[in-house]
Structure formats: structure tokens, C-alpha cells
């Protein structure tokens, strides 16, 4: 199963694609989509949509996951993050792909073992879980962590169905 994870942001949205075969995970691709900081908001959202559509059409994932919005001290930043996240959800849904949503603390706990992990710890664990991966930036590392979390949750859900059935 091919899964893509997203770490949404208006300036930079990270994405990471992995293959999940049971508990085995392997890296396929990762990157960052950037928008022009001086462009009007509407143009930035369209650019984000267009670039994410290209990523989805290139990698054709079976499933997707997105990090949930966390509240910043600055309400404007939170609002912009929410708008970027909305574009990510819309873009994925328009491709007919189901989307999982995970809180940042849950992602950190799933990948590092503690919900209070720092970005560097997440990056290090992603590198360990996906040997040989060349991560294109902190947002891409976070996106790969989202994809890994989604893979674990899907595997757990399948295992529970087998137990119940």
C-alpha cells in the first residue's frame, strides 16, 4: 500500500510517500511544496493546490494522512495554517483518496515514543525507520512521520478486524 503524509503550512507544506507492507515500511519519495510569500493569499492557496495535485498524480497513493491544526500564540498564523490544511484536504479528497487526520502529539508518540518529542528527535526516528532516506527538510520529515503514523494505525485496524472476525 502506498501512503502519503502531509505537514501542512502556507509557506511550506511537507509531503512524504512510503510503501507499507504489513509492518514493513519503505521510503518512496519526500519533498516540500513552497508558495511565494509576497503573493496574495488566494494565489498562494491555488499554487499549493496545483503543486499538491502534481505530487498526488505522480505517486498515486492509496491513502493519505494530514497533521491536525494546532493553535499558535498568533491567531493569524493559526488561521493561515488552517487554510493551507483545508487546501491539502480538498486536494486529496478530489483525487478520491481517504484521509486520516492525526494530532501532532499522537504522531510524535507513534514515531518517537513520546508526545513531547522535538523536531530533531522526529527526524532521527524517521531516518531509522526508513533506512537510507534522504529527507529534503524538516517539513518533509514531519510529513514522513505522519505517513508512518497512518501506516501503523491502518495495520492496527486491520489486525483488530481479524481478531473480531
Secondary structure, 3 states (H helix, E strand, C coil): CEEEEEECCCCEEEEEEEEEECCEEEEEEEEEEECCCCCCHHHHHHHHHHHHHHHHHHHCCCEEEEECCCCCCCHHHHHHHHHHHHHHHHHHHHCCCCEEEECHHHHHHHHCCCCCCCHHHHHHHHHHHCCCCCCCCHHHHHHHHHHHHHHHHHHHHHHHHHHHC
